[in-house]
Amino acid sequence: MTGLRDTVVVVTGAAKGTGRVHCQRFADEGADVIALDAPAVADELADTAEKVADRGRRCVTGLADVTDLGAVTAAIDAGIAELGRLDTIVANAGVHLPGAPSWELDPLVWQRTLDINLTGVWHTVRAGVPHISSDGGSVVIISSTSGLRGLPNTAHYTASKHAVVGLARTLANELGPRGIRVNTVHPGPVATPMVLNEATFRRLRPDLENSTEADAARCCGPATCFRCRGSSPSTSPTPCCSWPRMRPATSPAPSSSSTPV
């Protein structure tokens, strides 16, 4: 598959999990990759670069915490200097920290979540968008099913994932005249370390004293719980919302579309 041959994509949170799989899939489609992640996962990021190279594409890595605008900007600039252009941004980096009822939530957990899941996305877009040419391009923001509905004991995460949808809607209006598409993707639980841990198992199955991965998977069901080892799709498409540019008030409002990714 070569539908993206000779384009360049930047992916944040690229060291492991879904970020790594995004990089691999873009390479399969013929794209070169600027892979960004935090300094703490430098070894895993190097592994991602090797997997991209194994697919015959170039990969420039950048160690940058998305909460640091200067570091993100420098890493993206360095990648573009080496690869020559930027066509696509995938703002994937995110965290899901342990929660609590909204009125009991630790303020530090709230702030850290928004710093990464919302401000980190804005940092990525701010650093990358000026480099996308005016003849087209794409911004993909990874939200969550939690960006479409509310879940108990996850006010910090749910608020952050709803917030990036609002950011995407605004970006669509701003970037549409330049031919740049903006989409949010809303996956359910994916079998990565962020989900495969005892805290998540307990949250998904509070009725069990010692819940396991199998218990949690039964709770999620096949439509939303799938593994990202390799690139096999789930049994149901992950929701992807394409935000159209704003229409005049006299025009009928289009409905949001959901398409397979």
C-alpha positions in Angstrom: 0.0 0.0 0.0 1.4 3.3 -1.1 -1.4 5.8 -0.7 0.7 8.3 1.2 4.0 7.8 -0.7 6.6 10.5 -0.1 4.5 12.4 2.4 5.7 13.2 5.9 3.7 12.7 9.1 4.5 13.7 12.7 3.2 11.4 15.4 3.3 12.2 19.1 3.3 9.5 21.8 5.1 7.4 19.2 7.3 5.2 21.4 4.8 2.4 22.1 1.1 1.4 22.0 -1.1 3.0 19.4 1.4 5.7 18.6 3.9 3.0 17.4 1.2 1.3 15.4 0.3 4.6 13.8 3.9 5.0 12.7 4.1 1.5 11.3 0.9 1.9 9.4 1.9 5.3 7.9 5.2 3.7 6.8 3.3 0.8 5.2 1.4 3.5 3.2 4.6 5.0 2.0 5.0 8.0 4.4 8.2 9.1 6.2 7.7 9.7 9.9 8.7 12.2 12.5 8.2 10.3 15.8 8.0 12.2 19.0 7.9 11.0 22.6 9.1 11.9 26.1 12.8 11.4 27.0 11.8 8.7 29.5 10.9 6.4 26.7 13.9 7.0 24.4 14.7 3.3 24.0 11.2 2.4 23.0 11.2 5.4 20.6 14.3 4.0 18.9 12.5 0.7 18.5 9.7 2.5 16.7 12.2 4.1 14.4 13.6 0.6 13.6 10.2 -0.7 12.7 9.6 2.2 10.4 13.0 1.6 8.7 12.2 -2.1 8.3 9.3 -0.9 6.1 11.6 1.0 3.9 10.8 4.5 5.1 12.7 7.2 6.9 12.1 8.0 10.6 13.4 11.0 12.5 12.9 10.8 16.2 12.5 13.6 18.7 12.6 13.5 22.4 10.1 16.0 23.6 7.5 16.2 26.3 4.3 17.6 24.8 3.8 19.8 27.8 6.9 21.7 26.7 6.1 23.9 23.7 9.7 24.8 23.0 10.8 21.1 23.0 7.9 20.1 20.7 8.6 23.0 18.3 12.4 22.2 18.2 11.7 18.5 17.5 9.2 19.1 14.7 11.5 21.7 13.2 14.4 19.3 13.2 12.4 16.5 11.6 11.2 18.8 8.9 14.7 20.1 8.3 15.8 16.5 7.6 12.7 15.2 5.7 11.9 18.4 3.8 8.2 18.8 4.5 5.1 18.1 6.7 1.8 16.9 5.4 0.0 15.3 8.4 -0.1 15.8 12.2 -1.3 12.9 14.4 -1.7 14.3 18.0 -1.7 11.0 19.7 0.1 11.5 23.1 -2.1 11.2 26.1 -2.5 9.7 29.6 -5.3 8.2 31.6 -4.4 8.6 35.2 -6.4 7.0 38.0 -9.6 8.8 38.8 -12.1 9.3 41.5 -15.6 11.0 41.9 -15.3 14.5 40.5 -15.5 16.1 43.9 -12.7 13.9 45.3 -10.4 14.1 42.3 -6.8 15.1 43.1 -6.2 18.6 41.6 -2.7 17.5 40.5 -4.2 14.6 38.6 -6.7 17.0 37.0 -4.0 19.4 35.9 -1.5 16.8 34.7 -4.2 15.2 32.5 -5.2 18.5 30.9 -1.6 19.5 30.5 -0.9 16.4 28.4 -4.2 15.6 26.8 -5.3 19.1 25.9 -2.4 21.5 26.1 -0.1 19.0 24.6 -2.3 18.6 21.6 -2.5 22.4 21.1 1.3 22.5 21.4 1.7 19.9 18.7 -0.7 21.7 16.4 0.8 25.1 17.1 4.3 23.8 16.2 3.3 21.8 13.2 0.5 23.5 11.3 2.6 26.5 10.0 4.7 23.9 8.1 1.8 22.3 6.3 1.5 23.6 2.7 -1.5 25.5 1.6 -2.4 23.0 -1.0 -3.7 20.4 1.5 -2.8 18.3 4.5 -4.4 16.7 7.5 -4.6 17.1 11.3 -5.7 14.0 13.2 -6.4 14.4 16.9 -6.8 11.2 18.9 -9.7 11.7 21.3 -11.6 8.7 22.8 -15.1 7.3 23.2 -14.8 9.4 26.4 -14.8 12.4 24.1 -18.3 11.5 23.0 -20.0 10.6 26.3 -19.5 10.9 30.0 -18.1 8.2 32.3 -18.1 8.1 36.1 -14.9 8.7 38.0 -13.1 10.0 34.9 -13.8 13.8 35.0 -10.2 14.7 34.2 -9.9 12.3 31.3 -13.4 12.8 29.9 -13.1 16.6 30.1 -9.8 16.5 28.3 -11.1 14.3 25.5 -14.2 16.4 25.0 -12.0 19.5 25.0 -9.9 18.3 22.0 -13.1 17.9 20.0 -13.8 21.5 20.5 -10.3 22.4 19.5 -10.7 20.3 16.3 -14.0 22.0 15.4 -12.2 25.4 15.7 -9.2 24.2 13.7 -11.5 22.9 11.0 -12.9 26.4 10.5 -9.5 28.0 10.6 -7.7 25.5 8.3 -10.5 24.5 5.9 -9.8 27.5 3.6 -6.3 26.2 3.3 -7.5 22.8 2.2 -6.3 21.2 5.5 -8.6 18.5 6.9 -9.2 18.1 10.6 -10.5 14.9 12.2 -10.9 13.5 15.6 -10.6 9.7 16.2 -12.5 8.1 19.1 -11.1 4.7 20.0 -12.5 2.6 22.9 -10.2 0.6 25.2 -7.1 -0.6 23.3 -5.0 -3.4 24.8 -1.9 -1.3 25.6 -0.1 -0.8 29.0 -2.3 2.3 29.5 -5.3 0.0 29.6 -3.8 -3.4 30.6 -3.3 -2.6 34.3 -5.0 -3.5 37.6 -6.3 0.1 38.1 -8.2 -0.1 34.8 -9.5 -3.6 35.5 -10.9 -2.4 38.8 -12.5 0.6 37.2 -14.2 -1.5 34.5 -15.3 -4.3 36.9 -15.8 -2.7 40.3 -18.2 -5.6 41.1 -15.2 -8.0 41.3 -12.6 -8.1 44.1 -9.8 -9.1 41.8 -10.7 -8.3 38.3 -8.5 -9.5 35.4 -7.9 -8.6 31.8 -10.4 -11.2 30.7 -13.1 -9.7 33.0 -12.5 -6.2 31.7 -12.6 -7.5 28.1 -16.0 -9.0 28.7 -17.2 -5.7 30.0 -16.0 -3.8 27.0 -17.2 -6.2 24.4 -15.7 -6.9 20.9 -16.7 -3.6 19.4 -14.3 -1.5 21.5 -11.7 -3.8 23.1 -9.0 -4.9 20.7 -5.2 -5.4 20.6 -2.9 -3.1 18.8 -0.2 -5.7 18.4 0.2 -5.6 14.6 -2.5 -3.7 12.7 -5.5 -6.0 12.8 -8.7 -3.9 13.0 -11.4 -4.4 15.7 -14.7 -6.0 14.7 -16.3 -2.5 14.6 -14.8 0.6 13.0 -13.4 3.2 15.4 -15.5 6.4 15.2 -13.9 9.2 13.3 -15.5 12.6 13.2 -14.9 14.9 10.3 -15.6 18.4 11.3 -16.8 20.5 8.3 -16.1 24.2 8.0 -18.8 26.4 9.4 -21.6 27.1 7.0 -23.6 30.3 6.7 -26.5 30.5 9.2 -29.0 30.2 6.3 -27.5 26.9 5.2 -28.7 23.6 6.7 -26.2 22.2 9.2 -24.6 18.9 8.0 -24.6 16.0 10.4 -21.3 14.7 11.7 -20.0 11.7 9.8 -18.5 8.5 11.2 -16.2 6.6 8.9 -13.8 3.7 9.3 -10.2 4.6 9.9 
